[in-house]
């Protein structure tokens, strides 16, 4: 069975091709060594060879030529055959070609040992330059949009007014399937390329988002977290139907000793905030002990059966977080992968509401637990479109026992009294 040979050449293939041409290998010999077809090698040489024009005069009459002042510069004392500009003005100029170049089967100067001293036009295949030409051609062949001027105008007249009315691109594509002939991604590229009357600034969310940072090299988790990794968390969920509580720490100023511990119930979007005396592991364990003592072992275990957190130094005491004050285990703790805060995205996203009350750069040293409880009540009384117009309190009160809210001092704030501004804690 004949195997089809690969068409594209790599940088290594092109450098080897240059070496073979310098050694004057035949086309078929080169194709055999590179495991390509002869036609592929022939096309590669024809497309990506480079021509080098000499700076001196390469006219066939130059040996016997004694002309002066062909260009009109009467003060010039050089003979015109020594001037590279003379070919533009001389009516008798005929380009001379090297006999070696003309007689070579591939019309290349690579095997010639005198190519660096040649006064004629040279044609060389250089592997590095050929690969650069190939990459440029590959990239630029995908530039632009395969649309006519009429199609551009039709898309612009439909989409730009809708974007300026506050509609998202996804909404426009989903609600106008018969009128739009392009995909959502093409429409976004048209917008970002300024091909439409509407601009990126007309999208309310896009201008708020910072450019993505390049991914960092992921570190290998320490052996002490074996059995508590994110892969272990996914395996545990496949065999156990338990709710997840995501845990994180919110910092104030870098000089602050205190921090805020947040616990997010993924199922009903409710988030609890607790002030920590210090931003360290013993303070986190102490706060979990306080919560378990206030709720009791059974109620705590039913509300916080599984905790997912990140790899912050304040969550390093796994045994302390898992063990119960009353003996045995109170919760199972798992960790996200390093630099993957998106694996607990619900908790991170809900911090936006907390930051409305405590903006970044605000000190948290002067806050007490009563302040955090007040912020918790207002945040959880805020209705969400993701909950179909309900607040997290509405959903949580239908699931969790009444003792949970009573023991933690949680109460629903009337909708008209909800305040998500720094003035709440002032």
C-alpha positions as CSV (number, residue, x, y, z in Angstrom):
1,X,0.0,0.0,0.0
2,X,1.5,3.3,-1.1
3,X,1.8,5.9,1.7
4,X,1.1,9.5,0.8
5,X,4.1,11.6,1.5
6,X,3.6,14.7,3.6
7,X,3.5,18.0,1.7
8,X,4.6,20.7,4.2
9,X,8.2,21.2,5.1
10,X,9.5,22.1,8.5
11,X,12.3,24.5,9.3
12,X,14.6,21.5,9.8
13,X,13.6,20.2,6.4
14,X,14.4,23.5,4.7
15,X,17.8,23.8,6.4
16,X,18.7,20.2,5.3
17,X,17.4,21.1,1.8
18,X,19.8,24.0,1.7
19,X,22.7,21.8,2.7
20,X,21.8,19.2,0.0
21,X,21.6,22.0,-2.7
22,X,25.0,23.3,-1.6
23,X,26.4,19.8,-2.2
24,X,24.8,19.6,-5.6
25,X,22.5,16.7,-4.9
26,X,19.9,15.9,-7.6
27,X,16.2,16.7,-7.1
28,X,15.3,13.0,-6.7
29,X,18.1,12.4,-4.3
30,X,17.0,15.3,-2.1
31,X,13.4,14.1,-2.2
32,X,14.4,10.6,-1.1
33,X,16.4,11.9,1.8
34,X,13.6,14.3,3.0
35,X,10.9,11.7,2.4
36,X,9.0,14.1,0.1
37,X,7.9,13.9,-3.5
38,X,10.2,15.5,-6.2
39,X,7.4,17.8,-7.2
40,X,7.1,19.1,-3.6
41,X,10.9,19.9,-3.5
42,X,10.7,21.5,-7.0
43,X,7.8,23.8,-5.9
44,X,9.6,24.7,-2.7
45,X,12.7,25.8,-4.6
46,X,10.6,27.7,-7.2
47,X,8.5,29.6,-4.6
48,X,11.0,30.4,-1.9
49,X,14.4,31.0,-3.7
50,X,15.8,34.5,-3.3
51,X,17.4,36.6,-5.9
52,X,20.4,38.9,-5.1
53,X,21.1,41.8,-7.5
54,X,24.7,42.9,-7.6
55,X,25.7,46.5,-6.8
56,X,28.2,46.7,-9.7
57,X,27.2,46.9,-13.3
58,X,26.4,43.5,-14.8
59,X,26.1,44.5,-18.4
60,X,27.6,42.2,-21.0
61,X,29.3,45.2,-22.6
62,X,31.1,46.2,-19.4
63,X,34.5,44.7,-20.2
64,X,34.9,47.0,-23.3
65,X,32.7,49.9,-22.1
66,X,34.4,53.3,-21.5
67,X,31.4,55.6,-21.3
68,X,31.2,58.6,-19.0
69,X,28.4,60.8,-17.7
70,X,25.5,58.7,-19.0
71,X,23.4,59.9,-16.1
72,X,24.2,63.6,-16.8
73,X,26.5,64.1,-13.8
74,X,29.4,65.9,-15.6
75,X,31.4,66.2,-12.4
76,X,31.6,62.5,-11.9
77,X,35.0,61.0,-12.7
78,X,34.1,57.3,-12.5
79,X,33.4,55.2,-15.5
80,X,29.8,54.3,-15.9
81,X,30.5,50.5,-15.9
82,X,31.7,50.9,-12.3
83,X,28.4,52.6,-11.2
84,X,25.4,50.5,-10.3
85,X,23.0,53.3,-11.3
86,X,24.2,53.4,-14.9
87,X,22.0,50.6,-16.0
88,X,18.9,52.9,-15.5
89,X,20.2,55.4,-18.0
90,X,22.2,53.5,-20.6
91,X,20.2,52.6,-23.7
92,X,22.7,49.8,-24.6
93,X,22.4,48.0,-21.3
94,X,21.9,44.2,-21.6
95,X,21.9,42.2,-18.4
96,X,24.6,39.5,-18.3
97,X,23.8,36.1,-16.7
98,X,26.2,33.6,-15.2
99,X,26.8,30.5,-17.3
100,X,26.7,28.3,-14.2
101,X,23.3,29.6,-13.2
102,X,21.9,29.1,-16.7
103,X,23.3,25.6,-17.0
104,X,22.2,24.4,-13.5
105,X,19.2,22.1,-13.7
106,X,17.5,23.9,-10.9
107,X,18.8,27.4,-11.9
108,X,20.4,27.9,-8.5
109,X,23.8,29.2,-7.5
110,X,24.0,27.1,-4.3
111,X,26.6,24.6,-5.4
112,X,28.9,27.3,-7.0
113,X,32.1,27.9,-5.0
114,X,32.5,31.4,-6.4
115,X,29.0,32.7,-5.7
116,X,30.3,35.2,-3.1
117,X,32.6,36.8,-5.6
118,X,30.2,36.7,-8.6
119,X,29.3,40.0,-10.3
120,X,26.1,38.6,-11.9
121,X,22.7,38.2,-10.4
122,X,22.6,35.3,-8.0
123,X,19.7,33.0,-7.2
124,X,20.0,31.1,-3.9
125,X,17.9,28.9,-1.7
126,X,18.4,29.8,2.0
127,X,16.6,27.6,4.5
128,X,15.9,30.3,7.2
129,X,14.7,32.8,4.6
130,X,12.5,30.2,2.9
131,X,10.8,29.3,6.1
132,X,10.2,32.9,7.0
133,X,8.5,33.4,3.5
134,X,6.5,30.3,4.1
135,X,5.2,31.5,7.5
136,X,4.4,35.0,6.2
137,X,2.4,33.5,3.3
138,X,0.6,31.1,5.7
139,X,-0.4,33.9,8.0
140,X,-1.4,36.5,5.5
141,X,-3.4,34.1,3.4
142,X,-5.9,34.1,6.3
143,X,-6.2,37.9,6.7
144,X,-9.3,39.8,5.9
145,X,-12.9,38.7,5.5
146,X,-14.5,36.7,2.7
147,X,-17.3,39.2,2.2
148,X,-18.4,41.5,-0.6
149,X,-19.0,45.2,-0.1
150,X,-22.7,44.6,-0.3
151,X,-22.6,41.9,2.4
152,X,-20.5,44.3,4.6
153,X,-23.1,47.0,4.2
154,X,-26.0,44.6,5.0
155,X,-24.3,43.3,8.2
156,X,-23.4,46.8,9.3
157,X,-26.9,48.2,8.8
158,X,-28.4,45.3,10.9
159,X,-25.9,44.8,13.6
160,X,-24.5,48.3,14.5
161,X,-27.9,49.8,15.6
162,X,-28.6,46.7,17.7
163,X,-25.3,46.9,19.5
164,X,-25.9,50.6,20.3
165,X,-29.2,49.6,21.8
166,X,-27.3,47.5,24.3
167,X,-27.8,44.1,22.8
168,X,-25.0,41.6,23.0
169,X,-23.5,40.0,19.9
170,X,-24.7,36.6,21.1
171,X,-28.3,38.0,21.4
172,X,-28.1,39.5,17.9
173,X,-26.9,36.2,16.3
174,X,-29.5,34.1,18.1
175,X,-32.4,36.4,17.3
176,X,-31.5,37.1,13.7
177,X,-30.5,33.7,12.3
178,X,-32.1,34.3,8.9
179,X,-30.7,37.8,8.3
180,X,-27.1,37.2,9.3
181,X,-24.8,35.1,7.1
182,X,-21.8,35.1,9.4
183,X,-21.0,33.4,12.6
184,X,-20.7,35.0,16.1
185,X,-16.9,34.8,16.0
186,X,-16.8,36.5,12.6
187,X,-19.1,39.2,13.8
188,X,-16.8,39.8,16.8
189,X,-13.7,40.0,14.6
190,X,-15.5,42.5,12.4
191,X,-16.3,44.6,15.4
192,X,-12.8,44.4,16.9
193,X,-11.3,45.3,13.4
194,X,-13.4,48.5,13.3
195,X,-15.2,47.3,10.1
196,X,-18.6,48.2,11.6
197,X,-20.0,51.6,12.6
198,X,-20.4,50.2,16.2
199,X,-17.2,49.9,18.2
200,X,-15.9,47.7,21.0
201,X,-16.7,50.5,23.5
202,X,-20.4,50.0,22.7
203,X,-20.2,46.6,24.4
204,X,-20.7,47.2,28.1
205,X,-18.8,44.1,29.4
206,X,-16.0,44.0,26.9
207,X,-14.3,47.2,27.9
208,X,-14.3,46.2,31.5
209,X,-12.3,43.1,31.0
210,X,-8.5,43.2,31.1
211,X,-6.5,41.3,28.4
212,X,-5.7,37.8,29.4
213,X,-2.3,37.2,30.9
214,X,-0.1,34.5,29.4
215,X,-0.6,31.2,31.3
216,X,1.9,30.7,34.0
217,X,3.9,27.5,34.4
218,X,1.8,25.3,36.6
219,X,3.7,24.0,39.7
220,X,3.4,20.5,40.9
221,X,1.2,20.3,44.0
222,X,3.1,19.1,47.1
223,X,2.8,15.5,48.2
224,X,0.9,16.6,51.4
225,X,-2.1,17.3,49.2
226,X,-2.4,13.8,47.8
227,X,-6.0,12.8,48.0
228,X,-7.2,16.4,48.1
229,X,-6.5,17.5,44.5
230,X,-9.0,18.8,42.1
231,X,-8.9,15.5,40.2
232,X,-9.8,13.7,43.5
233,X,-12.6,16.2,43.9
234,X,-14.1,15.4,40.5
235,X,-13.9,11.6,41.3
236,X,-15.6,12.1,44.7
237,X,-18.5,14.0,43.1
238,X,-19.1,11.1,40.6
239,X,-19.8,8.7,43.5
240,X,-21.3,11.1,46.1
241,X,-24.2,13.5,45.7
242,X,-23.2,16.3,48.1
243,X,-23.3,20.1,47.8
244,X,-20.1,22.0,47.4
245,X,-19.0,25.0,49.5
246,X,-16.3,27.1,47.9
247,X,-13.9,28.8,50.4
248,X,-11.6,31.8,49.7
249,X,-9.9,34.7,51.5
250,X,-10.5,38.4,50.6
251,X,-7.6,40.7,51.5
252,X,-7.6,44.5,52.2
253,X,-4.3,46.4,52.2
254,X,-1.0,44.4,52.0
255,X,-0.2,45.9,55.4
256,X,-3.4,44.5,57.1
257,X,-3.1,41.7,59.6
258,X,-6.7,40.8,59.3
259,X,-8.5,39.2,56.3
260,X,-12.1,38.1,55.4
261,X,-12.9,34.4,55.0
262,X,-15.7,33.8,52.5
263,X,-17.8,30.6,52.2
264,X,-19.9,30.3,49.0
265,X,-22.8,27.9,48.7
266,X,-22.8,27.0,45.0
267,X,-26.3,25.6,44.8
268,X,-28.1,28.8,45.8
269,X,-25.4,31.5,45.4
270,X,-25.3,32.4,49.0
271,X,-22.0,33.7,50.4
272,X,-21.0,34.1,54.1
273,X,-18.2,36.4,55.2
274,X,-16.3,36.1,58.5
275,X,-13.5,38.3,59.8
276,X,-10.2,36.6,60.6
277,X,-7.8,38.0,63.3
278,X,-4.8,37.1,61.1
279,X,-4.4,36.1,57.5
280,X,-2.9,32.7,58.3
281,X,-3.7,29.0,58.6
282,X,-4.5,28.9,62.4
283,X,-7.0,31.7,62.0
284,X,-8.9,29.8,59.3
285,X,-9.0,26.6,61.4
286,X,-10.1,28.7,64.5
287,X,-13.0,30.2,62.5
288,X,-14.2,26.8,61.3
289,X,-14.0,25.6,64.9
290,X,-16.2,28.6,66.0
291,X,-18.7,27.9,63.2
292,X,-18.9,24.2,64.2
293,X,-19.3,25.1,67.9
294,X,-22.1,27.5,67.1
295,X,-24.0,25.2,64.7
296,X,-23.2,21.9,66.3
297,X,-21.5,18.9,64.7
298,X,-24.5,17.5,62.8
299,X,-25.8,20.8,61.4
300,X,-22.2,21.9,60.4
301,X,-21.6,18.6,58.7
302,X,-24.9,18.7,56.8
303,X,-24.3,22.4,55.6
304,X,-20.5,22.1,54.9
305,X,-19.9,18.4,53.9
306,X,-17.4,19.3,51.1
307,X,-15.2,22.4,50.8
308,X,-13.3,23.5,47.7
309,X,-10.6,26.1,48.1
310,X,-7.4,27.4,46.4
311,X,-3.7,26.9,47.3
312,X,-3.3,30.0,49.5
313,X,-0.9,29.7,52.4
314,X,-3.8,30.3,54.8
315,X,-5.4,26.9,53.8
316,X,-2.3,24.8,54.3
317,X,-3.5,23.0,57.5
318,X,-5.6,20.3,55.9
319,X,-5.9,18.2,59.0
320,X,-7.0,21.1,61.1
321,X,-9.7,22.1,58.6
322,X,-11.1,18.6,58.3
323,X,-11.0,17.4,61.9
324,X,-14.0,18.0,64.2
325,X,-14.1,19.6,67.6
326,X,-16.3,16.7,68.7
327,X,-14.1,14.0,67.3
328,X,-13.9,12.5,63.8
329,X,-14.2,14.4,60.6
330,X,-16.4,17.4,60.0
331,X,-15.7,18.1,56.3
332,X,-13.7,17.0,53.3
333,X,-11.4,19.7,51.9
334,X,-10.2,19.7,48.2
335,X,-7.9,22.2,46.4
336,X,-8.1,23.7,42.9
337,X,-5.2,23.3,40.6
338,X,-2.5,26.0,40.9
339,X,-3.3,29.3,39.1
340,X,-6.8,28.0,38.3
341,X,-9.2,30.2,40.2
342,X,-11.7,29.6,37.5
343,X,-12.3,26.1,39.1
344,X,-14.2,28.0,41.8
345,X,-15.5,30.7,39.6
346,X,-18.8,31.1,41.4
347,X,-17.1,32.2,44.6
348,X,-14.7,34.6,42.7
349,X,-17.5,36.1,40.7
350,X,-19.6,36.7,43.8
351,X,-16.8,38.8,45.3
352,X,-17.8,41.6,42.9
353,X,-20.7,42.3,45.1
354,X,-18.5,42.4,48.2
355,X,-16.1,44.7,46.5
356,X,-19.0,47.2,45.9
357,X,-19.1,47.5,49.7
358,X,-15.4,47.1,50.5
359,X,-13.5,48.3,47.4
360,X,-10.0,47.1,46.6
361,X,-7.4,49.1,48.5
362,X,-9.7,49.5,51.5
363,X,-8.3,48.5,54.9
364,X,-10.2,45.7,56.7
365,X,-8.4,46.1,60.1
366,X,-11.2,48.2,61.6
367,X,-14.0,45.8,60.6
368,X,-15.7,43.4,63.1
369,X,-17.8,40.4,62.6
370,X,-21.0,42.4,63.0
371,X,-19.9,44.4,59.9
372,X,-19.3,41.2,58.0
373,X,-22.7,39.8,59.0
374,X,-24.4,43.1,57.8
375,X,-22.6,42.9,54.5
376,X,-23.5,39.2,54.2
377,X,-27.2,40.0,54.8
378,X,-27.3,42.7,52.1
379,X,-25.4,40.7,49.5
380,X,-27.6,37.6,50.0
381,X,-30.8,39.7,49.8
382,X,-29.9,41.1,46.4
383,X,-32.1,39.4,43.7
384,X,-30.2,37.8,40.8
385,X,-31.3,37.1,37.2
386,X,-29.4,33.8,37.4
387,X,-31.9,32.8,40.2
388,X,-34.9,34.0,38.0
389,X,-35.6,37.1,40.1
390,X,-35.0,35.4,43.5
391,X,-32.4,36.3,46.1
392,X,-30.0,33.7,47.6
393,X,-31.8,34.0,50.9
394,X,-35.1,33.0,49.2
395,X,-33.5,29.8,47.8
396,X,-31.4,29.0,51.0
397,X,-34.4,29.3,53.3
398,X,-36.2,26.6,51.4
399,X,-33.2,24.2,51.7
400,X,-31.4,25.0,55.0
401,X,-32.9,24.6,58.5
402,X,-34.1,27.8,60.3
403,X,-31.6,27.2,63.0
404,X,-28.7,27.8,60.6
405,X,-29.9,31.4,60.0
406,X,-30.8,32.0,63.6
407,X,-27.4,30.8,65.1
408,X,-25.4,32.8,62.6
409,X,-27.5,36.0,62.9
410,X,-28.5,36.0,59.3
411,X,-31.7,37.8,58.2
412,X,-33.2,38.9,54.9
413,X,-33.1,42.6,54.1
414,X,-36.2,44.1,52.4
415,X,-35.5,44.6,48.7
416,X,-35.9,48.4,48.9
417,X,-33.4,48.7,51.7
418,X,-30.6,46.7,50.1
419,X,-27.4,48.8,50.0
420,X,-24.3,47.7,48.1
421,X,-22.2,50.7,48.7
422,X,-19.2,51.5,51.0
423,X,-21.7,53.7,53.0
424,X,-23.2,50.4,54.4
425,X,-20.2,49.9,56.7
426,X,-19.7,53.6,57.6
